[in-house]
Amino acid sequence: MASTTPSDHPPASCKVVLAINIAKNLVQEVKEGLEKLPTPPHLVGFLANTDPAARMYAEWTEKTCKEK
């Protein structure tokens, strides 16, 4: 008898949600809000440790903030 795993037969109600589809609207909303400010905000981040994952997250955050 062959065993099956959940990935072999996803539930019929399964729905794929891509982060880009959610982020797209949120990023647009933030851009519109920033345009209304007299001066742009200045974001400062502090790393609490040397965790490589934390550094990567900080770099992604920086990249996102610099995108226009």
mmCIF file of the N, C-alpha and C atoms, coordinates in Angstrom:
data_MODEL
# 
_entry.id   MODEL 
# 
loop_
_atom_site.group_PDB 
_atom_site.id 
_atom_site.type_symbol 
_atom_site.label_atom_id 
_atom_site.label_alt_id 
_atom_site.label_comp_id 
_atom_site.label_asym_id 
_atom_site.label_entity_id 
_atom_site.label_seq_id 
_atom_site.pdbx_PDB_ins_code 
_atom_site.Cartn_x 
_atom_site.Cartn_y 
_atom_site.Cartn_z 
_atom_site.occupancy 
_atom_site.B_iso_or_equiv 
_atom_site.pdbx_formal_charge 
_atom_site.auth_seq_id 
_atom_site.auth_comp_id 
_atom_site.auth_asym_id 
_atom_site.auth_atom_id 
_atom_site.pdbx_PDB_model_num 
ATOM 1   N N  . MET A 1 1  ? 0.825   -1.166 0.000  1.00 0.00 ? 1  MET A N  1 
ATOM 2   C CA . MET A 1 1  ? 0.000   0.000  0.000  1.00 0.00 ? 1  MET A CA 1 
ATOM 3   C C  . MET A 1 1  ? 0.885   1.250  0.000  1.00 0.00 ? 1  MET A C  1 
ATOM 4   N N  . ALA A 1 2  ? 0.628   2.163  -0.923 1.00 0.00 ? 2  ALA A N  1 
ATOM 5   C CA . ALA A 1 2  ? 1.406   3.395  -0.994 1.00 0.00 ? 2  ALA A CA 1 
ATOM 6   C C  . ALA A 1 2  ? 0.840   4.406  -0.010 1.00 0.00 ? 2  ALA A C  1 
ATOM 7   N N  . SER A 1 3  ? 1.749   5.095  0.645  1.00 0.00 ? 3  SER A N  1 
ATOM 8   C CA . SER A 1 3  ? 1.291   6.125  1.568  1.00 0.00 ? 3  SER A CA 1 
ATOM 9   C C  . SER A 1 3  ? 1.180   7.448  0.830  1.00 0.00 ? 3  SER A C  1 
ATOM 10  N N  . THR A 1 4  ? 0.270   8.256  1.252  1.00 0.00 ? 4  THR A N  1 
ATOM 11  C CA . THR A 1 4  ? 0.111   9.570  0.639  1.00 0.00 ? 4  THR A CA 1 
ATOM 12  C C  . THR A 1 4  ? 0.431   10.627 1.675  1.00 0.00 ? 4  THR A C  1 
ATOM 13  N N  . THR A 1 5  ? 0.901   11.743 1.198  1.00 0.00 ? 5  THR A N  1 
ATOM 14  C CA . THR A 1 5  ? 1.199   12.864 2.077  1.00 0.00 ? 5  THR A CA 1 
ATOM 15  C C  . THR A 1 5  ? 0.247   13.994 1.731  1.00 0.00 ? 5  THR A C  1 
ATOM 16  N N  . PRO A 1 6  ? 0.090   14.954 2.610  1.00 0.00 ? 6  PRO A N  1 
ATOM 17  C CA . PRO A 1 6  ? -0.816  16.077 2.323  1.00 0.00 ? 6  PRO A CA 1 
ATOM 18  C C  . PRO A 1 6  ? -0.458  16.802 1.021  1.00 0.00 ? 6  PRO A C  1 
ATOM 19  N N  . SER A 1 7  ? 0.822   16.840 0.645  1.00 0.00 ? 7  SER A N  1 
ATOM 20  C CA . SER A 1 7  ? 1.201   17.535 -0.580 1.00 0.00 ? 7  SER A CA 1 
ATOM 21  C C  . SER A 1 7  ? 0.777   16.775 -1.829 1.00 0.00 ? 7  SER A C  1 
ATOM 22  N N  . ASP A 1 8  ? 0.531   15.448 -1.695 1.00 0.00 ? 8  ASP A N  1 
ATOM 23  C CA . ASP A 1 8  ? 0.079   14.663 -2.849 1.00 0.00 ? 8  ASP A CA 1 
ATOM 24  C C  . ASP A 1 8  ? -1.329  15.063 -3.279 1.00 0.00 ? 8  ASP A C  1 
ATOM 25  N N  . HIS A 1 9  ? -2.171  15.377 -2.326 1.00 0.00 ? 9  HIS A N  1 
ATOM 26  C CA . HIS A 1 9  ? -3.565  15.702 -2.596 1.00 0.00 ? 9  HIS A CA 1 
ATOM 27  C C  . HIS A 1 9  ? -3.984  16.905 -1.757 1.00 0.00 ? 9  HIS A C  1 
ATOM 28  N N  . PRO A 1 10 ? -3.712  18.122 -2.247 1.00 0.00 ? 10 PRO A N  1 
ATOM 29  C CA . PRO A 1 10 ? -4.119  19.296 -1.448 1.00 0.00 ? 10 PRO A CA 1 
ATOM 30  C C  . PRO A 1 10 ? -5.626  19.359 -1.329 1.00 0.00 ? 10 PRO A C  1 
ATOM 31  N N  . PRO A 1 11 ? -6.114  19.899 -0.243 1.00 0.00 ? 11 PRO A N  1 
ATOM 32  C CA . PRO A 1 11 ? -7.570  19.999 -0.068 1.00 0.00 ? 11 PRO A CA 1 
ATOM 33  C C  . PRO A 1 11 ? -8.193  20.843 -1.178 1.00 0.00 ? 11 PRO A C  1 
ATOM 34  N N  . ALA A 1 12 ? -9.413  20.528 -1.509 1.00 0.00 ? 12 ALA A N  1 
ATOM 35  C CA . ALA A 1 12 ? -10.104 21.259 -2.576 1.00 0.00 ? 12 ALA A CA 1 
ATOM 36  C C  . ALA A 1 12 ? -10.267 22.735 -2.231 1.00 0.00 ? 12 ALA A C  1 
ATOM 37  N N  . SER A 1 13 ? -10.281 23.072 -0.958 1.00 0.00 ? 13 SER A N  1 
ATOM 38  C CA . SER A 1 13 ? -10.462 24.465 -0.553 1.00 0.00 ? 13 SER A CA 1 
ATOM 39  C C  . SER A 1 13 ? -9.136  25.215 -0.438 1.00 0.00 ? 13 SER A C  1 
ATOM 40  N N  . CYS A 1 14 ? -8.043  24.581 -0.815 1.00 0.00 ? 14 CYS A N  1 
ATOM 41  C CA . CYS A 1 14 ? -6.721  25.191 -0.718 1.00 0.00 ? 14 CYS A CA 1 
ATOM 42  C C  . CYS A 1 14 ? -6.626  26.383 -1.672 1.00 0.00 ? 14 CYS A C  1 
ATOM 43  N N  . LYS A 1 15 ? -6.087  27.485 -1.164 1.00 0.00 ? 15 LYS A N  1 
ATOM 44  C CA . LYS A 1 15 ? -5.929  28.679 -1.978 1.00 0.00 ? 15 LYS A CA 1 
ATOM 45  C C  . LYS A 1 15 ? -4.519  29.217 -1.772 1.00 0.00 ? 15 LYS A C  1 
ATOM 46  N N  . VAL A 1 16 ? -3.829  29.490 -2.855 1.00 0.00 ? 16 VAL A N  1 
ATOM 47  C CA . VAL A 1 16 ? -2.478  30.031 -2.786 1.00 0.00 ? 16 VAL A CA 1 
ATOM 48  C C  . VAL A 1 16 ? -2.569  31.549 -2.681 1.00 0.00 ? 16 VAL A C  1 
ATOM 49  N N  . VAL A 1 17 ? -1.911  32.098 -1.683 1.00 0.00 ? 17 VAL A N  1 
ATOM 50  C CA . VAL A 1 17 ? -1.877  33.545 -1.494 1.00 0.00 ? 17 VAL A CA 1 
ATOM 51  C C  . VAL A 1 17 ? -0.424  33.980 -1.622 1.00 0.00 ? 17 VAL A C  1 
ATOM 52  N N  . LEU A 1 18 ? -0.150  34.786 -2.629 1.00 0.00 ? 18 LEU A N  1 
ATOM 53  C CA . LEU A 1 18 ? 1.206   35.267 -2.838 1.00 0.00 ? 18 LEU A CA 1 
ATOM 54  C C  . LEU A 1 18 ? 1.407   36.586 -2.101 1.00 0.00 ? 18 LEU A C  1 
ATOM 55  N N  . ALA A 1 19 ? 2.527   36.693 -1.430 1.00 0.00 ? 19 ALA A N  1 
ATOM 56  C CA . ALA A 1 19 ? 2.826   37.893 -0.648 1.00 0.00 ? 19 ALA A CA 1 
ATOM 57  C C  . ALA A 1 19 ? 2.845   39.140 -1.524 1.00 0.00 ? 19 ALA A C  1 
ATOM 58  N N  . ILE A 1 20 ? 3.322   39.020 -2.748 1.00 0.00 ? 20 ILE A N  1 
ATOM 59  C CA . ILE A 1 20 ? 3.409   40.189 -3.635 1.00 0.00 ? 20 ILE A CA 1 
ATOM 60  C C  . ILE A 1 20 ? 2.035   40.799 -3.882 1.00 0.00 ? 20 ILE A C  1 
ATOM 61  N N  . ASN A 1 21 ? 1.007   39.958 -3.962 1.00 0.00 ? 21 ASN A N  1 
ATOM 62  C CA . ASN A 1 21 ? -0.344  40.473 -4.201 1.00 0.00 ? 21 ASN A CA 1 
ATOM 63  C C  . ASN A 1 21 ? -0.867  41.272 -3.010 1.00 0.00 ? 21 ASN A C  1 
ATOM 64  N N  . ILE A 1 22 ? -0.473  40.889 -1.821 1.00 0.00 ? 22 ILE A N  1 
ATOM 65  C CA . ILE A 1 22 ? -0.880  41.623 -0.628 1.00 0.00 ? 22 ILE A CA 1 
ATOM 66  C C  . ILE A 1 22 ? -0.019  42.871 -0.479 1.00 0.00 ? 22 ILE A C  1 
ATOM 67  N N  . ALA A 1 23 ? 1.272   42.718 -0.678 1.00 0.00 ? 23 ALA A N  1 
ATOM 68  C CA . ALA A 1 23 ? 2.206   43.824 -0.490 1.00 0.00 ? 23 ALA A CA 1 
ATOM 69  C C  . ALA A 1 23 ? 1.990   44.937 -1.503 1.00 0.00 ? 23 ALA A C  1 
ATOM 70  N N  . LYS A 1 24 ? 1.585   44.593 -2.707 1.00 0.00 ? 24 LYS A N  1 
ATOM 71  C CA . LYS A 1 24 ? 1.410   45.590 -3.769 1.00 0.00 ? 24 LYS A CA 1 
ATOM 72  C C  . LYS A 1 24 ? 0.472   46.712 -3.323 1.00 0.00 ? 24 LYS A C  1 
ATOM 73  N N  . ASN A 1 25 ? -0.668  46.367 -2.780 1.00 0.00 ? 25 ASN A N  1 
ATOM 74  C CA . ASN A 1 25 ? -1.637  47.372 -2.323 1.00 0.00 ? 25 ASN A CA 1 
ATOM 75  C C  . ASN A 1 25 ? -1.118  48.141 -1.115 1.00 0.00 ? 25 ASN A C  1 
ATOM 76  N N  . LEU A 1 26 ? -0.462  47.441 -0.208 1.00 0.00 ? 26 LEU A N  1 
ATOM 77  C CA . LEU A 1 26 ? 0.064   48.088 0.981  1.00 0.00 ? 26 LEU A CA 1 
ATOM 78  C C  . LEU A 1 26 ? 1.169   49.086 0.621  1.00 0.00 ? 26 LEU A C  1 
ATOM 79  N N  . VAL A 1 27 ? 2.066   48.691 -0.268 1.00 0.00 ? 27 VAL A N  1 
ATOM 80  C CA . VAL A 1 27 ? 3.152   49.579 -0.691 1.00 0.00 ? 27 VAL A CA 1 
ATOM 81  C C  . VAL A 1 27 ? 2.582   50.813 -1.386 1.00 0.00 ? 27 VAL A C  1 
ATOM 82  N N  . GLN A 1 28 ? 1.568   50.625 -2.202 1.00 0.00 ? 28 GLN A N  1 
ATOM 83  C CA . GLN A 1 28 ? 0.942   51.770 -2.886 1.00 0.00 ? 28 GLN A CA 1 
ATOM 84  C C  . GLN A 1 28 ? 0.318   52.727 -1.861 1.00 0.00 ? 28 GLN A C  1 
ATOM 85  N N  . GLU A 1 29 ? -0.326  52.175 -0.855 1.00 0.00 ? 29 GLU A N  1 
ATOM 86  C CA . GLU A 1 29 ? -0.943  53.000 0.184  1.00 0.00 ? 29 GLU A CA 1 
ATOM 87  C C  . GLU A 1 29 ? 0.121   53.797 0.942  1.00 0.00 ? 29 GLU A C  1 
ATOM 88  N N  . VAL A 1 30 ? 1.250   53.164 1.242  1.00 0.00 ? 30 VAL A N  1 
ATOM 89  C CA . VAL A 1 30 ? 2.335   53.853 1.946  1.00 0.00 ? 30 VAL A CA 1 
ATOM 90  C C  . VAL A 1 30 ? 2.913   54.961 1.068  1.00 0.00 ? 30 VAL A C  1 
ATOM 91  N N  . LYS A 1 31 ? 3.127   54.680 -0.215 1.00 0.00 ? 31 LYS A N  1 
ATOM 92  C CA . LYS A 1 31 ? 3.653   55.700 -1.129 1.00 0.00 ? 31 LYS A CA 1 
ATOM 93  C C  . LYS A 1 31 ? 2.739   56.917 -1.183 1.00 0.00 ? 31 LYS A C  1 
ATOM 94  N N  . GLU A 1 32 ? 1.449   56.685 -1.266 1.00 0.00 ? 32 GLU A N  1 
ATOM 95  C CA . GLU A 1 32 ? 0.490   57.792 -1.307 1.00 0.00 ? 32 GLU A CA 1 
ATOM 96  C C  . GLU A 1 32 ? 0.532   58.597 -0.011 1.00 0.00 ? 32 GLU A C  1 
ATOM 97  N N  . GLY A 1 33 ? 0.674   57.920 1.109  1.00 0.00 ? 33 GLY A N  1 
ATOM 98  C CA . GLY A 1 33 ? 0.770   58.612 2.390  1.00 0.00 ? 33 GLY A CA 1 
ATOM 99  C C  . GLY A 1 33 ? 2.048   59.429 2.505  1.00 0.00 ? 33 GLY A C  1 
ATOM 100 N N  . LEU A 1 34 ? 3.154   58.882 1.990  1.00 0.00 ? 34 LEU A N  1 
ATOM 101 C CA . LEU A 1 34 ? 4.428   59.591 2.044  1.00 0.00 ? 34 LEU A CA 1 
ATOM 102 C C  . LEU A 1 34 ? 4.397   60.858 1.203  1.00 0.00 ? 34 LEU A C  1 
ATOM 103 N N  . GLU A 1 35 ? 3.678   60.822 0.094  1.00 0.00 ? 35 GLU A N  1 
ATOM 104 C CA . GLU A 1 35 ? 3.595   61.996 -0.777 1.00 0.00 ? 35 GLU A CA 1 
ATOM 105 C C  . GLU A 1 35 ? 2.903   63.168 -0.074 1.00 0.00 ? 35 GLU A C  1 
ATOM 106 N N  . LYS A 1 36 ? 2.085   62.880 0.909  1.00 0.00 ? 36 LYS A N  1 
ATOM 107 C CA . LYS A 1 36 ? 1.338   63.916 1.617  1.00 0.00 ? 36 LYS A CA 1 
ATOM 108 C C  . LYS A 1 36 ? 2.155   64.552 2.752  1.00 0.00 ? 36 LYS A C  1 
ATOM 109 N N  . LEU A 1 37 ? 3.270   63.950 3.110  1.00 0.00 ? 37 LEU A N  1 
ATOM 110 C CA . LEU A 1 37 ? 4.088   64.474 4.203  1.00 0.00 ? 37 LEU A CA 1 
ATOM 111 C C  . LEU A 1 37 ? 4.976   65.617 3.718  1.00 0.00 ? 37 LEU A C  1 
ATOM 112 N N  . PRO A 1 38 ? 5.194   66.634 4.555  1.00 0.00 ? 38 PRO A N  1 
ATOM 113 C CA . PRO A 1 38 ? 6.049   67.748 4.149  1.00 0.00 ? 38 PRO A CA 1 
ATOM 114 C C  . PRO A 1 38 ? 7.519   67.337 4.013  1.00 0.00 ? 38 PRO A C  1 
ATOM 115 N N  . THR A 1 39 ? 7.973   66.410 4.848  1.00 0.00 ? 39 THR A N  1 
ATOM 116 C CA . THR A 1 39 ? 9.333   65.871 4.740  1.00 0.00 ? 39 THR A CA 1 
ATOM 117 C C  . THR A 1 39 ? 9.255   64.359 4.909  1.00 0.00 ? 39 THR A C  1 
ATOM 118 N N  . PRO A 1 40 ? 10.123  63.623 4.228  1.00 0.00 ? 40 PRO A N  1 
ATOM 119 C CA . PRO A 1 40 ? 10.072  62.164 4.352  1.00 0.00 ? 40 PRO A CA 1 
ATOM 120 C C  . PRO A 1 40 ? 10.548  61.701 5.724  1.00 0.00 ? 40 PRO A C  1 
ATOM 121 N N  . PRO A 1 41 ? 10.009  60.592 6.210  1.00 0.00 ? 41 PRO A N  1 
ATOM 122 C CA . PRO A 1 41 ? 10.456  60.073 7.501  1.00 0.00 ? 41 PRO A CA 1 
ATOM 123 C C  . PRO A 1 41 ? 11.876  59.523 7.387  1.00 0.00 ? 41 PRO A C  1 
ATOM 124 N N  . HIS A 1 42 ? 12.548  59.435 8.498  1.00 0.00 ? 42 HIS A N  1 
ATOM 125 C CA . HIS A 1 42 ? 13.909  58.893 8.552  1.00 0.00 ? 42 HIS A CA 1 
ATOM 126 C C  . HIS A 1 42 ? 13.869  57.645 9.427  1.00 0.00 ? 42 HIS A C  1 
ATOM 127 N N  . LEU A 1 43 ? 14.083  56.493 8.823  1.00 0.00 ? 43 LEU A N  1 
ATOM 128 C CA . LEU A 1 43 ? 14.026  55.226 9.547  1.00 0.00 ? 43 LEU A CA 1 
ATOM 129 C C  . LEU A 1 43 ? 15.414  54.839 10.023 1.00 0.00 ? 43 LEU A C  1 
ATOM 130 N N  . VAL A 1 44 ? 15.523  54.489 11.293 1.00 0.00 ? 44 VAL A N  1 
ATOM 131 C CA . VAL A 1 44 ? 16.780  54.040 11.872 1.00 0.00 ? 44 VAL A CA 1 
ATOM 132 C C  . VAL A 1 44 ? 16.535  52.660 12.465 1.00 0.00 ? 44 VAL A C  1 
ATOM 133 N N  . GLY A 1 45 ? 17.415  51.724 12.132 1.00 0.00 ? 45 GLY A N  1 
ATOM 134 C CA . GLY A 1 45 ? 17.290  50.373 12.669 1.00 0.00 ? 45 GLY A CA 1 
ATOM 135 C C  . GLY A 1 45 ? 18.532  50.000 13.461 1.00 0.00 ? 45 GLY A C  1 
ATOM 136 N N  . PHE A 1 46 ? 18.339  49.237 14.510 1.00 0.00 ? 46 PHE A N  1 
ATOM 137 C CA . PHE A 1 46 ? 19.437  48.766 15.343 1.00 0.00 ? 46 PHE A CA 1 
ATOM 138 C C  . PHE A 1 46 ? 19.394  47.252 15.382 1.00 0.00 ? 46 PHE A C  1 
ATOM 139 N N  . LEU A 1 47 ? 20.525  46.619 15.141 1.00 0.00 ? 47 LEU A N  1 
ATOM 140 C CA . LEU A 1 47 ? 20.615  45.169 15.260 1.00 0.00 ? 47 LEU A CA 1 
ATOM 141 C C  . LEU A 1 47 ? 20.976  44.835 16.702 1.00 0.00 ? 47 LEU A C  1 
ATOM 142 N N  . ALA A 1 48 ? 20.194  43.969 17.317 1.00 0.00 ? 48 ALA A N  1 
ATOM 143 C CA . ALA A 1 48 ? 20.405  43.628 18.722 1.00 0.00 ? 48 ALA A CA 1 
ATOM 144 C C  . ALA A 1 48 ? 21.451  42.530 18.912 1.00 0.00 ? 48 ALA A C  1 
ATOM 145 N N  . ASN A 1 49 ? 21.786  41.833 17.818 1.00 0.00 ? 49 ASN A N  1 
ATOM 146 C CA . ASN A 1 49 ? 22.769  40.751 17.924 1.00 0.00 ? 49 ASN A CA 1 
ATOM 147 C C  . ASN A 1 49 ? 23.428  40.546 16.564 1.00 0.00 ? 49 ASN A C  1 
ATOM 148 N N  . THR A 1 50 ? 24.198  39.506 16.430 1.00 0.00 ? 50 THR A N  1 
ATOM 149 C CA . THR A 1 50 ? 24.916  39.239 15.177 1.00 0.00 ? 50 THR A CA 1 
ATOM 150 C C  . THR A 1 50 ? 24.240  38.148 14.356 1.00 0.00 ? 50 THR A C  1 
ATOM 151 N N  . ASP A 1 51 ? 22.990  37.886 14.610 1.00 0.00 ? 51 ASP A N  1 
ATOM 152 C CA . ASP A 1 51 ? 22.245  36.856 13.876 1.00 0.00 ? 51 ASP A CA 1 
ATOM 153 C C  . ASP A 1 51 ? 22.216  37.203 12.387 1.00 0.00 ? 51 ASP A C  1 
ATOM 154 N N  . PRO A 1 52 ? 22.726  36.328 11.513 1.00 0.00 ? 52 PRO A N  1 
ATOM 155 C CA . PRO A 1 52 ? 22.730  36.615 10.078 1.00 0.00 ? 52 PRO A CA 1 
ATOM 156 C C  . PRO A 1 52 ? 21.322  36.837 9.511  1.00 0.00 ? 52 PRO A C  1 
ATOM 157 N N  . ALA A 1 53 ? 20.327  36.156 10.050 1.00 0.00 ? 53 ALA A N  1 
ATOM 158 C CA . ALA A 1 53 ? 18.955  36.334 9.566  1.00 0.00 ? 53 ALA A CA 1 
ATOM 159 C C  . ALA A 1 53 ? 18.454  37.743 9.884  1.00 0.00 ? 53 ALA A C  1 
ATOM 160 N N  . ALA A 1 54 ? 18.816  38.267 11.041 1.00 0.00 ? 54 ALA A N  1 
ATOM 161 C CA . ALA A 1 54 ? 18.410  39.620 11.418 1.00 0.00 ? 54 ALA A CA 1 
ATOM 162 C C  . ALA A 1 54 ? 19.055  40.643 10.488 1.00 0.00 ? 54 ALA A C  1 
ATOM 163 N N  . ARG A 1 55 ? 20.323  40.422 10.148 1.00 0.00 ? 55 ARG A N  1 
ATOM 164 C CA . ARG A 1 55 ? 21.019  41.322 9.232  1.00 0.00 ? 55 ARG A CA 1 
ATOM 165 C C  . ARG A 1 55 ? 20.349  41.292 7.856  1.00 0.00 ? 55 ARG A C  1 
ATOM 166 N N  . MET A 1 56 ? 19.995  40.108 7.382  1.00 0.00 ? 56 MET A N  1 
ATOM 167 C CA . MET A 1 56 ? 19.345  39.971 6.085  1.00 0.00 ? 56 MET A CA 1 
ATOM 168 C C  . MET A 1 56 ? 17.997  40.695 6.093  1.00 0.00 ? 56 MET A C  1 
ATOM 169 N N  . TYR A 1 57 ? 17.244  40.539 7.161  1.00 0.00 ? 57 TYR A N  1 
ATOM 170 C CA . TYR A 1 57 ? 15.949  41.218 7.279  1.00 0.00 ? 57 TYR A CA 1 
ATOM 171 C C  . TYR A 1 57 ? 16.151  42.728 7.246  1.00 0.00 ? 57 TYR A C  1 
ATOM 172 N N  . ALA A 1 58 ? 17.173  43.215 7.947  1.00 0.00 ? 58 ALA A N  1 
ATOM 173 C CA . ALA A 1 58 ? 17.467  44.648 7.959  1.00 0.00 ? 58 ALA A CA 1 
ATOM 174 C C  . ALA A 1 58 ? 17.835  45.136 6.563  1.00 0.00 ? 58 ALA A C  1 
ATOM 175 N N  . GLU A 1 59 ? 18.589  44.341 5.822  1.00 0.00 ? 59 GLU A N  1 
ATOM 176 C CA . GLU A 1 59 ? 18.967  44.723 4.459  1.00 0.00 ? 59 GLU A CA 1 
ATOM 177 C C  . GLU A 1 59 ? 17.750  44.763 3.542  1.00 0.00 ? 59 GLU A C  1 
ATOM 178 N N  . TRP A 1 60 ? 16.842  43.802 3.694  1.00 0.00 ? 60 TRP A N  1 
ATOM 179 C CA . TRP A 1 60 ? 15.619  43.800 2.885  1.00 0.00 ? 60 TRP A CA 1 
ATOM 180 C C  . TRP A 1 60 ? 14.762  45.017 3.218  1.00 0.00 ? 60 TRP A C  1 
ATOM 181 N N  . THR A 1 61 ? 14.702  45.346 4.513  1.00 0.00 ? 61 THR A N  1 
ATOM 182 C CA . THR A 1 61 ? 13.922  46.509 4.934  1.00 0.00 ? 61 THR A CA 1 
ATOM 183 C C  . THR A 1 61 ? 14.517  47.778 4.335  1.00 0.00 ? 61 THR A C  1 
ATOM 184 N N  . GLU A 1 62 ? 15.843  47.890 4.369  1.00 0.00 ? 62 GLU A N  1 
ATOM 185 C CA . GLU A 1 62 ? 16.510  49.051 3.781  1.00 0.00 ? 62 GLU A CA 1 
ATOM 186 C C  . GLU A 1 62 ? 16.200  49.154 2.279  1.00 0.00 ? 62 GLU A C  1 
ATOM 187 N N  . LYS A 1 63 ? 16.302  48.027 1.592  1.00 0.00 ? 63 LYS A N  1 
ATOM 188 C CA . LYS A 1 63 ? 16.040  48.003 0.147  1.00 0.00 ? 63 LYS A CA 1 
ATOM 189 C C  . LYS A 1 63 ? 14.612  48.461 -0.147 1.00 0.00 ? 63 LYS A C  1 
ATOM 190 N N  . THR A 1 64 ? 13.652  47.952 0.613  1.00 0.00 ? 64 THR A N  1 
ATOM 191 C CA . THR A 1 64 ? 12.258  48.316 0.411  1.00 0.00 ? 64 THR A CA 1 
ATOM 192 C C  . THR A 1 64 ? 12.039  49.810 0.659  1.00 0.00 ? 64 THR A C  1 
ATOM 193 N N  . CYS A 1 65 ? 12.683  50.332 1.699  1.00 0.00 ? 65 CYS A N  1 
ATOM 194 C CA . CYS A 1 65 ? 12.525  51.755 2.015  1.00 0.00 ? 65 CYS A CA 1 
ATOM 195 C C  . CYS A 1 65 ? 13.116  52.655 0.928  1.00 0.00 ? 65 CYS A C  1 
ATOM 196 N N  . LYS A 1 66 ? 14.160  52.185 0.252  1.00 0.00 ? 66 LYS A N  1 
ATOM 197 C CA . LYS A 1 66 ? 14.805  52.989 -0.781 1.00 0.00 ? 66 LYS A CA 1 
ATOM 198 C C  . LYS A 1 66 ? 14.067  52.940 -2.116 1.00 0.00 ? 66 LYS A C  1 
ATOM 199 N N  . GLU A 1 67 ? 13.214  51.944 -2.317 1.00 0.00 ? 67 GLU A N  1 
ATOM 200 C CA . GLU A 1 67 ? 12.457  51.837 -3.567 1.00 0.00 ? 67 GLU A CA 1 
ATOM 201 C C  . GLU A 1 67 ? 11.494  52.995 -3.669 1.00 0.00 ? 67 GLU A C  1 
ATOM 202 N N  . LYS A 1 68 ? 11.358  53.525 -4.851 1.00 0.00 ? 68 LYS A N  1 
ATOM 203 C CA . LYS A 1 68 ? 10.477  54.674 -5.040 1.00 0.00 ? 68 LYS A CA 1 
ATOM 204 C C  . LYS A 1 68 ? 9.257   54.261 -5.825 1.00 0.00 ? 68 LYS A C  1 
# 
